[in-house]
């Protein structure tokens, strides 16, 4: 992570240098991801045969075999610093807890995660997965993953799945055993067991720590609470209704 910060600094320095000599028209600079692109234009723009050169850059290939998360590390980085390779063992790449979860709860489902918090060896690899168990009529409520796209494969049962894009278009499909569905990064999505027996799915995510924000919980169970005036206007309702829904999340 520290190397990525220095790489971003070098990118910014190079962009600034070329801007000063007026030979650069910047189209994109994404330093946080270590990516940039720019178009270099011949300064004599009125001459025929102008030269255009598109330059793009990105994260280099890994410079080491792995970067196992050092959860006791004192360095604050975006993720985890690396454990001393001499201290790494096979246990850092193993997780034996992807078992059947308890679905006896309000939503009738259980998510068992296998991300960097369970498997330190996932640090910097940009992947993780979850096992999801669904009781009959159980749901995974509408939610988002702010840092990852998701690809889900149904192992057992029947699921109704769907997501909503930024134009409020709804995409939905009923899945059967062996079917696969993709949820794009950051978009609101859900799953519901519409079969007559329990269902099981495995989902892979494009982040070692994808994060999750369940919409209803965020709105009605925030701490401290979201102002009533915001919720009543957003839902075109009144305080009685908001209080009733919030009470459901306090039980």
N, C-alpha and C positions, 0 to 999 in steps of 0.2 A: 504494500500500500504506500509506503514511503517513497518507493521508486516511482510509482505512478504520479505522485505529487511533483517530484522533480521533473518527470517527463512533461507534465503539463506546463511547468515553468519554462522549460526549454522551448515548447511549442509557442507559448505566448511571446517569448523573447524574439523568436524568429519572425512571427507575424508582425510584431511591432517594428522590427528592423526593416522589413520589406515595405511596410506602409510608409516609413519615413522616406524611402527613395522613390515613392509614388509609382511603384510597379506592381502593386497588388490590389486586386479587388476581392475582398473577402466575401465568400458566399456562406460558409458555415464554420463555426468554431465551437467544438464541444469538448472543452478541456476536461470537464469532470470525468468524461469517459475516455480521455486520452485520444480523442479523435478530432481531426480537423480536415478541412479541405479549402483550397483557395485557387483562384484563377489568376495566373500571371500574364499580364498583357504588355506587349511591346509599347514603350513610352511614346514612340512616334506613331500614334494611332491613325494618323491621316495617310500614312504610306500604304502602298499596296503590299500584299503578302504579310500582313501582320501575323505575328507568332502568338498562339494561345497555348498555354500549358496548364493542364489541370493536375494538381498535386494533392494526394490524399494520404493520410497517415492514420494509424490505429495502434492498439495495444500490440506489442511484439509477442512472439511465442514465449511460453514460460521459460525462464532462465534456470529453473530448478525442477526436480522431479515432483515435488509437492511442498506445500506450506501448511502443515498440520497446525490447527488453531491452538495457540497458547492461551488458555482461558485465564491463566494466572498472570499474564503479561501486564506490565505497568504502562506500556506505550498505548496511547489512545489513537486508534486508527479507524478507518471505515471498514470494519470487519474485525479480524483478529490478527495479531502479529504471529510470526511463525515460531513454533516450538523448535528447540535445538534438535537437528536431525539425529543426533546421537541418542536422544531420549524418545524417539518415535518407535512405536511397536505396531504389530498387526491390529491390536485392539483399537488403535486410533482410526482404523478404516472399517470397523465392524459395529453392527448394532443388532442385537438379538431381540428387540422388543416389538417387532411389527406383527403383533398378535391381534386376535379378535378383540374389539373394544366393546365397552358397555354402552348400549344404546338406550338404556332406561333413563331418559331425561326428557326435557321439555320439547326438544326438536326431533327426538328419535333417531339420533345418529351419533357417531363417534369418529373423531379424526385422530389417527396416530401418526405423528410426524417423524420423519427421518431427515433432519437438516443438520446444519453445522453444530447446533446445540446438542445433538445426540451423537453425531459422527464428526469428530474434529478434523478428520482427513478431508472433509468436503471444503474446507477453507480455501478460497480463491478459485475453486473449480466451477462455480456458477451453476450447480445442479442440486436438487434435493427431490424427495418424494414423500408421499403420504399414503397411508392405507385408510380407506373410509368404509365404515360399516353402517348400514341403514336398516332400521326396523321397518316393518310394513308401514307405509305412509310416512316414513321418516324423511326429513329434509336436511340439506345443508342450506341454511338461509341465504338470501341475497347478500353477497359480500364482494370485496375486491382484494387482489394481491397487488400492492403498489409497486413491487419490485420484480414481478415475474409473470410470464405466460404459463399456461398450464395445459397439459395433455393428459386426458383421462381415458383409461381402458376399463371396461366393465368386466369383472371376472365372474359375477353371479347375479342373477335377478334381472330386473327391468327398471330403467331409470328414465325419468323426464329431465332433460337438462336444457339450459339455455343461458344466453347472455344478451345484454342490451348495449348497443353502440352509442357513440356520442351524438347521434341524430335521433336517439330514442327508438331505433328500429330493433325489434325483438327477433332473435334467432333461436330456434328451439328444435329439439329432436328427441324422439324416444329411442333409447339404446337397449339393445339386447346383449346377451353374453358374447364377448369378443369384439364388440363395437368400440370405436374410439371417437372422442370429441375433443376439440381444442377451444380453450378460453383465452382470448388475447389479453395481453398484459394490461392491467389497470381497469378492465371493464367489469361492470357489475354482472355477476353470474350466480347460478344456483343449481342444485340437484334435488330431485324428489323421487323416492321409491314409489313407483306406480304399479309394481307387481304384487303378487299374492304371497310372497315369501321374502325373507331377508335378502338384502343385496350387499355385494362387496365390490369395491373398485380400488384401483391403484392409480394415483396421479403423479406425474413427474412435473417439476417446476424449474424454470430457468434461472434460479437463484439459489445460493446456499442458504439464504434467509429471506424467503419471499415476503413475509409479513402477511397479515390478514386484518381486514377491517370489516366487521359485520355491520351492515347498514343500520339495522334496527337498534342494536346495542349501542352503536356510536351516537345515535340520535336521542335515544331515550334512557340510556344508562351511563351517560358521560359523568365524569367526576372532576370538578363540580358540574352540576346539571347545565345543559344548554338553556338559555333564557326562554321562558314560556312564549314571549312575544315573537321570537324567531320561529318556533315550532308551530304556533297557531297560524301565523301568516303562511308559512311554507306548506302546511297541510290544509289551509283554508278551513280551519276548524276553530274551536274555542278551547279555553283552558280546561274545561271539564273533561273533554275528550283526551287532551294531552296528559292530564293528571291520571286518568284511567289507564292509559297505555303505560305511562311511566311506572304506575303501581304494579303492573304485571312483571316488570323487570326487577322490582325490589323484593319480590316474593322469594 
